[in-house]
Amino acid sequence: MFLNRRTFLHSAGLLSLGAIMPLNAAESPVADLGSTTGVNPFAIDLYSQLKSQKGNVFVSPLSISCALGMTAAGAKGETLTQMTKTLRLPEPADRPEQHKRFARLVFALYGGPERKSRPYQLHVANAIYAQKGYPWRAEFKKVVGEYAAELNDVDFTAEAEKTRLAINKWAADQTKDKIQNLFAERTINSLTRLVIVNAIYYKGQWEKPFVKTATKDAPFQLADGTKLDVPMMFQKSRVRMHETEEVQLLELPYSGQQTSMLIFLPKANDGLADFEAKFTADSVAKSISELKPAGEVQIYLPKFKVSTEYTLNDTLKAMGMTDAFNFEKADFGGMVTSKPEGELAITTVVHKAYCDVNEEGTEAAAATGVAVGVRSVRDPSERKIFKADHPFLFAIRHNPTNTLLFTGRVSNPKA
């Protein structure tokens, strides 16, 4: 049988989401899981690496953290130390609690009995594709089971291409076809032994939708000073804001107010680069904590769609995670009981993301894939205006857990 969803973790007795269902907010507070799991600080660190790229930026730090967090469960020695630091995970002594936190976060995002009545859609899923017959360590099986992963035994050695297509179909299914062809041809081959995949899908309507007839073409100034006309939405709404001399932060809630978009708009049309230089995990957390009711605000926000794809190998190396990609130095001895083909190492980390912001709300999706293989021969009364007519940063946040689901930059709404 090509896909066996039980065999890989059968000995650990962990079979998908049911493994974390007993965990709840009473057992451990969920209010700041976005920070305590490392997702939020990692999000800002990752953006600091990606900001030098031209054009729009959009990623799901949650998706990347989840996929690499499961991978780190099998790392040891300096490889683990580097992954812990890069992903902003707790120190190794606190690793069991770290994985439990991620399990609670996944469950909190997935939702309990109230899931079907939520006014927004939020789906987070993990999947593991493991070489059948390989000496996987029982402890590794148990830990990755806490991430509520769909479990598949496969044969990369004989059916690598068939497996790649199956993985890509899984990612597309989980994201309602927004993420296609996650793994390109030849990124999974006969030397692959493990693939860990995360997918996230979100769709929410604004608490107060923009009126379509109010959307008009208006100028948007790019970073180089060029102006182009874009569809600019408009509404007056009572929202929360925080302002400094350099930037406005606007929180635009989605229906139910459990999720919201955070928009960081530099006051100067050409002020994005200066703001990005000061964009840190601490400054973001401080700004969010200082959001206050701003009364009625005139909000101008462009409609935009962003589709991105990244191979994150070099980015993660630049963040300090070097050994995991090096067959001479990688230590994933926590995954296996023996090394019949020599050392395992990460061969690729791929990420794709999609975002559509319009008058009704937002649809966003992302998927991350980590392939592991063996060596180859290769003021309230004041009238306020928030006019996003120049480049800005934005994030979509799950408010109950304070988790940044997606982060991005709009440099050109028409790109």
N, C-alpha and C positions, 0 to 999 in steps of 0.2 A: 504494500500500500504506500503510495507516494507521500501523503501527508498523514502523520499519526500525531494527533494533538495531545496524547496522553503519555506516551512512552517516556519522553525526555525527563519529565519531573514526576513520574509515577512513584519512584522510590521515596520522594519527599512528601507525597500525599498532597500536592498543591495543584489545583486545577482551576486556573483563571480567576475571575473576579470574586468568586465565593471565598477565596483564601483571605481576603481582607474585609469582608463584610462585617465581622464582629467589631472591627475597630470603629470608634466613633468619637465625636467631639468631647464627650464626657471623659473618655480615657486619656485624651491629650488635646489641649486647646488647638483649634485650627486657625485662630485669628491671625497668626503671622507665619504660617507655614511657608509662604513664598520667600521669606527671609531665612528661616531656620533650616530649610532644605538647601539653601545656597542659590536658588533659582534667580532671585532678584539681583543680588550682587554679581552673579555670573552674567546676567543679561546686560548690565552696564559695561562690564569688562569686555564682553564680546562685541558690543556696539563700538567700543573704543578702538577695536581692531578693524571693524568693517567700515568705519566712517570715512576712511581715506579713499574708498572706492567711489567712483563717479556715479551720479544718478541716485535713484531711489534705493532705499535699504528696507528690507522687511524680513524678520525671522521670528521663530517661536523659541525663545530661550527655554521655556518649559519642555518642549519636545526634545531639544538637544540635551538638556540636563538629564532628562529621564533615560534616554538611550545610552548616554555615556555613563550615567550613574549605575546602570545595570552592568555595563562593561567593567567599571571600576570594581565591582563586587568580586571579580576574578583576578584583580591585579595584586601584586605583592612588591615589597621592597621599594626601590626608588621610583619604579613605575607608578605604584600606588601613591607615593608621596607627591609626585608631580600632578597626577590626576586630581588628588584631593585639593591641592592648592589652586589649580586651574579652574575646577568646577566649584570652588568655594565650599567644599564639603567639610563636615566636622572632622576633627583629627581621627586617625585610625582607631584610637581607643573607644571612640563613640560611634563606630561604624554600625553596630547592630541597631542603635537608636536611629541613626540616619536613614536606614532602609525602612524602618517602621514609620518614620516621618513621611517619606515618599509614599508609602502605602496609604497613610491617612490623607495625604494630599490628593492622590488619585481618587480615593473614595469620596472625599469632599467635593471634588470637581465633578465626579460622575453623578453624585446625588443619590439620595435614598428613595423612599416611597414617593416623595414629592416630585421626583424627576419629571414625570409625565405632565405635571401641571405647571412646570416652570415656564415663564414667559420668554425664555431664550433656549437655544439648543447649544449644548456643550458636550462634546464627546472626546474622551481621551482613551486611547487604546495602545497596548504594547503587544508585540509578537516576537517570538524567538524561533529561528530556524537553525537547528543543530544537526551536525553530521551524525547520522545513526551509527551506532557501534563504537563511537569515540569514548575514551575514558573520562567522561565528565565527572567532576567531583561532586559528591552529594551535598556538601555545604554550599557550593555555588548554585546548585539546583534549587536549594531551599530559599536562598536570598532572592534570586531573580523571580521566584514564585510570588514573593511579596509585592511585586509590581503588577500583579494581575495580568500577566502576559498570556497570550494565546500561544500554545506550545506545539511545535511541529518538528517531527523527525524527518530529515531529508537526506538525499545522497548527492552531495555536491560533486563527488568524484565522477559520477556517471551521468548526472542530470543537472548540471550547473545552469544551463540556459532555461530549462523548464522551471527550475526553482526561482531563477531571477524573475521570470514572467509571473509566477505565482505571488512572489513578494510584491511586485509592482501592482498586481491586481488587488492584493490586500490593502495596500496604501490608498489606492484609488477608491475602493469600496468604503473605507473608513472616513474618507474626506469628501464623499459624495461627488467623486470624479474631479475634484479640483486639483488634486496632485496626481499627475500622470508620469509614468516612466521614471520613478524615483531613482532606480539604479540603471544607468546606461549600459549598453552592450559592453561586455568584457570586464565590467567592474566586479562581477561575480564569476568565478571560474572554478576549475577542478581543484584548485589549491585552497579555496575557501572552506572553512570548517564551522563558522558560526556567523549568523547575521542577526543583529538585534535591531528592531524597528519600533519607532513610536509614531503615532499619528494623532493629530488634534484637529477638531472641526468646531467652529463657532458660528452661530447666526443669531443676531439680536436686533430687535427694532428699537429705535430711539424712544425714550420715555415721552418725548414730544417730537414727533416726526417733522421734518422740514416740508413745507408746502411746495409741491413741484412747480406751480406757476410762479413762485417767488425766485426760482433759480434762473439767473441771467448770466450771460457771458460777461466776464469782468477780467481786467488785467491781473496777471500773477507775475511777479518779478523773480526771475531766476537768480542764482548766486552770482552770475557774471554780469548782472544788470539788465540782461535781455528781458523784454516783457512779451507775454503771449496771453491771448484770451482763453479763459477756461470757464466751464460751467460752475458758477459760484452759488452755493446754496445760502439761504438767509432765514433766520428766525429770531424773534425776541423771546428770551426764556430766562427764568430764575435758576441760576446755577451756582456752583461753588467755584471760586477762583483764588489764586495766590499771585501776587505781583511783586517783582523787585525792580530795581532800576533798569535791569537788562532784559527781563523776560516776563511774559504772562503765562500762567499755567491755568488751563481751563479743564474742568471735569464735566464731561457730557454723558449723562447716564443713559443706559439702555432700559427698556421696560422692566419693571420690577426692582431696579436699582441695585441688583446684586452684581452687575457688571457695568463697566463704564469705560469711556475713552478718555485718556489723559492727553492733552495737547500742549506741548511746550513751544511757545511762539516767541522768538526773539523780537524785541521792540524795534530794533534796527533792521531794515530790509536786508542788509548784508551782514547781520550779526550772528548767523548760525555757526560759523567756524569758531568764533570766540566763545560762544555758549558751549559748543561741543567740547572745547578744551577744558571746561570746568564741570563737565557732566560726569559725576561720580555716583556710586551707590549711596553714599552718605548724603550728598546734595539732593538727590532725587527723593530719598526717604524723608528728608527734612521738608522739602517743598510740598510733598503730598500731605504730610502731617499738618501743614499750615493752611490747607485749603479751608476757606470760609464762605458762607453765603454772601453773594455779591449783588443781590437784588436782580433786577431785570437787566440783562445784557443783550446787546445787539451782536449776533453771532454770524459771521461770514466764514463759510468753510467750503473748499472746493470738493466737487465730486472727483473721486479718483479710483483707479484700479492699479494694483501693483502685483506683479508676478516675479519671483526671484528664484534663483537656484545657486547653490554654493557647494563646492568641494572644500571642506573645512580643514583638511590635513595641515596646510601651511599656517592657517590662522591659529589652530590649536597649538602648533609647535611654537609659534611666536608668543603665545600666552604661557608657555613653559612646559607644555606636555609633549616633550620630545621623545622620550624613551619608548613610549607606547607604539610608535611607528617604526622603530628600529629593531630589526631581528637580532642584532648583536647585543642589544641592551634590554629589550622588552622582557618583562616578567609577568606572565599571566598564569603562573603556577597555581593560583587559587581557583582556576577553572577546571584543571585536569589532575588526575592522579598520577599520570605518566606522560611522557612526551615522545610518542612513537615516531614522530616525524620532525623532531626538533622543536625549537621555540615557536610559539604563536605570537603574532603581532597584529595590530590594526593595519589593514591595507587601505581602507578608505572610510571617510565620514562624509556622507552626502546629506544635503538639506534642501528642501524646496518649500516655498511658501506662497500664499495667494491672499489678497485682500481686496474687497470691493466695498467702497463707502459711497452711499447714495442717500437720497431723501428719506427713505424708509428706515435705513439702519446700516448694519455692517455684516458681511459674510467673510469669514477668514478661515484659512486652513493651512496646515503645514505637516510635513513628515520628515523624519530623520532616520537615516540608516547607517549602522556601524557594521562594517565587514571585518571579520577577524580570520586570518589565514596562516598558512605555513609558508616558509621561504620558497620563492620561485627562483628560476634562473634569471629574473628581471625586477474801597470805601462804599457801604451799602446803598446810600441815597444818591450817590453820584451816578450820572448816566455813563455807562461803560460800553465800550466797543471792543470786540474781539474779532479782528479781521485777518484771517490767515491767507493773505495775498502775497506771501513770500515763503521760502522754505521753512519747514517746521519739523519737529520730532513728535511722535505720538506713540501711545501704548494702549493696549486693551488689557484691563485689569479685572480679575475676579475678586470682588471686594471682601467677601467673608473670609478668604484665606490670604488676602493681600498678595496675590500672585500675579506677576506680569505674564500673561499668556502669550502676548505678541508685542514686539517693539519694532519701530520703524522710523524712516525719514522720508518725507515727501519733498524732493527737490524740484520735480516737474510733474504736475498732476496729469499731464498728457503723455508722458513717456510710456 
